[in-house]
Amino acid sequence: MLARVWGACTQFTSATSVLGARAFGSEAFLPCNTAGSSLARSFTGGAAVSARASPLPTPTGRPRLVILGSGWGGARLVKDIDLNQYDVTIVSTRNHMVFTPLLTSTCVGTLEPRCAAVPIVGLRPELEHPQHKLYIAEATQVDPAARTISCTDTTGLTFEVPYDVLTLSTGSQGSTFGTPGVEEHAHFLRDVANATAIRSTLIKNWMLANIPGRTGPERCRLLHIVVVGGGPTGVEFAGELTDFIQKDLHKIDPARASDIKVTLIEAVELLSAFDGRLREYASQRLTRRGIKIVKGLVKEIRETDLTLDNGDKMEYGLCVWSTGVGPTTFTTALPFAKTARGRIAVDDCQRVLRQIHASGKAAEPSSVDDVERKDRPQEGSADHEDPSNREVVPNIYAVGDCCASATQPLPALAQVAEQQGKYLARVLNAKAKGGQPSAAQLSPFRYRHMGSMATTGGGSAVIDLGKGKSHLTFTGIKSYLAWRSAYLTKLGSWRNRFFTAGNWFMTTLFGRDVSRW
């Protein structure tokens, strides 16, 4: 049961030498960090790795696997890759994987931030060995010909990292759909820093509303929380918020807590990916808990108010934006083929593709603005492009939200990314070991949808499993317990499992912390 439920909760872990080159599919690869210029050449006999490339960790003769990003796909690849066959370098802006299903709980103090942050080294303790490396930096450019990645750290220092095999797992960013003012005034909910900022603003407004002399309209504005987006994240945040208000803030100041208003804005339909009965249940549940559900599009956000497509204005103290995801600037700037939604185009084996014009030159990269200003896309809609003028980029793969198949695109879900990371680790392990990999190891990636899940607050959740005759739906307290059990079992380390279980227990006994720092 938990194995199926897990997929729902994620809609929202030696010295073998390689003498010479190994066969890597139809391409031979050579270790990029061994002495001798011949070992620094590309898989297909191209130019040597740039002399400006930064020295990598201790050379072992094994091929160097570089993973960009530490999201669901990259983390699963790290967890399953055979470290007796590869030396691994991870380039990410974080030294942890964000367990996104728990972010809404950290916004209101149900859980501490560290519960939603799984350290990369915690997934694989072997990464502490000197031949492996984690660089806290941002990748800015990929050069497939030289087999190098240009990176920049937080101080502005630039450096290059060579690779033998590269996996792109840089994820996505919150999509604004070109709405003015979103990035300046709204809060996204994508990582632990976002959750901490939301919590800080929430408690600050709660305290400011109690200052003597505060006008009535200004007090109402401070106590009005707007959630834009009726997907699982928006619904779960609204549910957690009502629990915080009714169970904790109401004990401190009942009158002030009663004045807090929560509005959920959705353009199409609440929990649109769920069964109709579950959507109705969730809508009724949230309404009974005092949440106002508004159907409409946000046209503009300003510092203290926003405007809907029907002209209505709505003042707010806190606005949380959770309307979906889109490509990052890094993704759109890469010299690879893209889908219509700006994601990196891959084939059915997660290999990155590049677009070739009739002239034989690669296509120019697009930009985030080009993608953002298109009409709002439908989840799972096909990217209608002709793949006949594309070719595989040697030894570069992609997993997660940053990529999609142009012919069979999958939604940007955590369970998709994790399954892709698991699949790619199996393929890379089989190829690195040489010999003839089994048909199962080299078969195209096949996604298995495990279901969808969302909590609605008050110890209740909705679960949507299976399709057709095997379609199952669950609601109520049993669904909520299954939701918690699934999260707990799928956390990346025992450390985080103990933290999370302990936090849930302490919150039940003593309530949530309302401190602000």
Secondary structure, 3 states (H helix, E strand, C coil): CHHHHHHHHCCCCCCCCCCCCEEECCEEECCCCCCCHHHHECCCCCCECCCCCCCCCCCCCCCEEEEECCCHHHHHHHHHCCCCCCEEEEEECCCEEECHHHHHHHHCCCCCHHHHEEEHHHHCHHHHCCCCEEEECEEEEEECCCCEEEEECCCCCEEEEECCEEEECCCCEECCCCCCCHHHHCEECCCHHHHHHHHHHHHHHHHHCCCCCCCHHHHHHHCEEEEECCCHHHHHHHHHHHHHHHHHHHHHCHHHHHCCEEEEEECCCCCCCCCHHHHHHHHHHHHHCCEEEEECCEEEECCCEEEECCCCEEECCEEEECCCEECCHHHHHCCCCECCCCCEEECCCCEEEEEECCCCCECCCCCHHHHHCCCCCCCCCCCCCCHHHEEEEEEEEECHHHEEECCCCCCCCHHHHHHHHHHHHHHHHHHHCCCCCCHHHHCCCCCCCCCEEEECCCCCEEEEECCHHHCEEEEEHHHHHHHHHHHHHHCCCHHHHHHHHHHHHHHHHHCCCCCCC
